[in-house]
Amino acid sequence: MKRIIGFIGAGNMAGAMIGGILKAGIVLPEQAAVSDLLEEKTAPYAARGLGVYTDPAELVRNCQYVVLSVKPQVMEAVLQNIAQAVTEEHVLISIAAGVSCRYIRSVIGFECKVVPVMPNTPLLVGEGAVAVGREEPISAEEFDFVTGLFRAGGRVEVIDSGKLNEVIPINGSSPAMIYLLAKYMCSYAETQGISYEAANRLFCQTLIGSAKMMLESGKTHDELIAMVTSPGGTTYRMLDALKERGLDDMVEDACGRCVRRAYELGK
C-alpha cells in the first residue's frame, strides 16, 4: 500500500478530518488520498498533494485506513464497489449515522476491521466532539491511530460500539439544536432593539464560558444552575417558563426521534 489513509467521499466532514490530521502532522499530504464522484470536490486536495482516485476500490487498494465518509443512503453501493479490494490488513472507519459494523461486514463478506464513529461538524473549526466505538479484531495500535485522527480535531470519547446510534443526539445532532436556540435568542434580542450580531456574540461567548464551567468547575449541572438562579429572580422566572412548557419532555422526545431515525437509516 502506497498511502496510509484514504477518504471515500470528500464532503465537509472528510475535509475537516483531512485539515486536522495534516495540521497535526499525523500524515503527510502524499500519505493521504480522496475519492469522490465530483471532480470539483477532489481538485483542491490534488492541489495540496493528496492522491485522487476516481474508483473507490483503487483507493482501498492503496490505503490501509479507509474512512467511509458517505451518506447512509449510498453506503451499500460503496461497500459493494470496494468489497473485493478490502483485506484483513485494512481498517474501515465509518462515520455514517445508523450504519452498523455488522452490516458493513455482511456486505464486505468477512469479519473485516471496522471502527464506528459519530463525529460532529465543529470538527471544521478544530472543536469536534467525537464518539468512537471499538470492536474486534482491531489491534490496540490500530485503534489508537484512529482515535488520534479525531483528537487532531477535537475531543474523543470511547463508548460502547452498540450505542453509536444512541449518542447521535448528544453530539452528532445537538449542534443543530444549539444553533436553533441561538437563532431564537438572537431574534428575541432584535425585537428588543438589540443588534442581532451583538446578541449572537454575547450568546456564543456565554456558550463557551458555560461549557468551560461544566468541564472545569467540578460542579454538577444542578449546582451550576443554582449558581445562576436566585429564588424569585429573573433566571428563576425564565427556567420556570421552560418547565411549564415541558422542556424535559420535549428534549426526551426529540432525542428519541433522532435515535429512531438512525435505526431506520441503518442496516
N, C-alpha and C positions, 0 to 999 in steps of 0.2 A: 504494500500500500504506500502510495506516494505522499499522502496527506494524513493529518491527524483527525480533523473534524470537518464534516460537511453538513449543509443545511438544505433540506428539501422543502422549498417554499421560502421566498425572500420577502416576506411581509414585515410588519412593524416589529413583531416580537423577535424574529430572526435578526433583524437589523440591530435591535437593542442588545441582543446577546453578542453579536459579532463585534459591535463597538466596544462593549465591556471587556471581552476577552483579549482584543487587540490592544486596548489601552492598558490593561493589566499585564500584558506581555506573556499571557498564558500560551499563546501560539503566535507564530509569525504569519503575515498575510499569505505567504506561499504555502503554509501548512493547513490552510482552510479553503473551503470551496462552497459554492452555492449552486442550486439547480432550481429553475423556475420557468414556467411556460412563457412569461413575459420578458422580453429582452430588456425593456426599459427598467425592469427591477434588478436585473443582474449586471447591467452595464457599469453602474457605479462601483460594484465590487471588483469587477475585472480591472477597472482603472486603478484600484488600490492594490492590485497584485494577487487577489484571490483567484482560485481556479473556478471556471464556469462550465457547467455541463448541461446540455440540453436534455440528456437522458438521465433520470434519477438513478437507474441501475448502474450506469457508468460511474456516477458519483460514489455509490456504495462500494463499488469495486476498488475505489481509490482512497477511501477514508475509513478509519477504524471506528470512529464515533460518528453517528448519523442522527441529526436532530430532525424529527418529523414535525416540521412547523407548518402544517397544512390544516385546513378546516376539517372537522369530523366528517362532513358530508363527502369529502373526496378521499378520505383515508383508505378506504377499501381499494380504490383504483391504484393509489400509490403503492400500497403494500403488495398488490398483485404484480405490479411492474417490477418491484425490486426483489421479490421473493427468491428468485434463483441466484441473486447476487449475494445475499446475506449468508454469512458463515458463522461458525462458533466463535470467531475472533471479534466479530462486530458487537458494538453496543448501540442499541437503538434508544433514543431519548424522545419520548412522546410528550408533547405539550398540548395535545388536542383534548378538549373537555369531553369527558364521558367515554373515551375510548380505552377499554381495559387492556391490560397486558395479556390476559388470556385470549382476547380477540386477536391482538396483533400476532401472537404466536400461532393461532389457528390458521391465519392467512399465510404467514411465512412458511409454516409447515413443520416446524420443530421447536424445541424449547430454547429459543434464542434469548440473548441477554436484552432485557428491556428495563428502562428506568422511567417510571411515570412521573411527570412533573406538572404542577399547576403554578405558573408564573403570573405576574400581572403587569399592566402597562407602565407603571412607574420605573420598570427596568430601563425605559427610554431615557430617564434622567439619572440613572445610577442609584435609584432608591427603591428597587423592587422588593417585593415580599414573596418568596418562592417556597412552596411546599413540595417536598421530594419524597417519594416512596422507594423502598429498597426491596428487591425480590431476587431470589436465587435464579441463575447461577452466577451473578456478577461478583467479581472479587472486590476486596476492600480497596485495593489500589484503583480499580476502575471506578468504583463508586465515589471515592474521594476526588477523582478527576472531574466527574460530572458535577458534584456539588461545588467544586471550585469554579466551574464555568459560571454558575449562577451567583456565587459570592462576589464575583467581579462586578456584578451589577446590583447588589443589594443584600438583604438578609435571607438566610436559608433556614428552614425548619424541616427536619426529617420526621415524617409521620407514617403511620400505618398505611401501607400501599393500598389497602382496601378502603381507605377513607378519602381518596383524592376527589371524589365527587362531592362528598360532604364538606370539604374545605373550600369549595369554589365560592360560596357566598362570603366567606371570611376574608379571602384575599383576592380571588380572581374577579369577582363581580362587584365587590364593595367599593372600588374606586368610583363606579358609576353612581352608587348611592350617595357617596360623599359629594360628587360634582353636582348632583341634583339638589342636595341640601344647600350647597354653596349658592347655586342659582336662585333658589327660593329666598335665602337670607339676603343676598345682594339685591334682588328685586324689591324686597321689602324695604331695604335701606333707601333705595332710589325713590320709593313713594314718599319717604320721609325727608326728601331733599338732600340726601347724602349721595355723593358720587358713587356710581356702581363700581368703578375702578378702585376707588379708595376702600370701599366696603370689601371688595374681593381681597385686597392686600391685607386688610385687618383680619379677615376671616382665615385666610391662608396662614398667616403668622400664628393665629390662635390654634390652628390645627397642628402646626409644627411644635409649638410650646406644649400643647396638651399631650401630644404623643410622647414628648420627652419626659413629661411628668409621669405618664403611665409606665414608661420603660425604666426610669431612673430614680423616682422618688421612693420606691419601696412601699408605696401605699396602695391599698385596694381601690377598685373603682368606686365603691361606696364611700370610702374615706375621702377620695378626691372630690366627689360630688359634694360632700359635706363641707369641704374647704371653700367651695364657691357659693354655697347656699345658706343664706341667713333665714331663720324662721320668719315667715311672713314677708320676706323681701322680694326683690324683683326676679331673681333666679327661681325662687320658690314658686312664684306665680307662673313662670314660663314652664317649669317642669310639671306643675300641676295640670296645666292645659294639655301637655303631651300625654300625661297619664289618663286624663279624662277621655282623650281620643283613642286610647288603647294602643299606644306606640309599641308596647311589648308584643302584643298580639300581631300587629302589622309587621314587625320585624321577623317574628317567627314564621308568619305566613309567607313573606317574601323569600326568606331563606329556603323554606320548604319547596316553594315553586321552582326556585333556581336549581336545587338538587334534583328534583323530579325531572326537569328538562334535561339535565346532564345524562340521566339514565335513559331518557327517550332518545337522545342523540347517540348514545353509546352503543356498543356492540356486546 
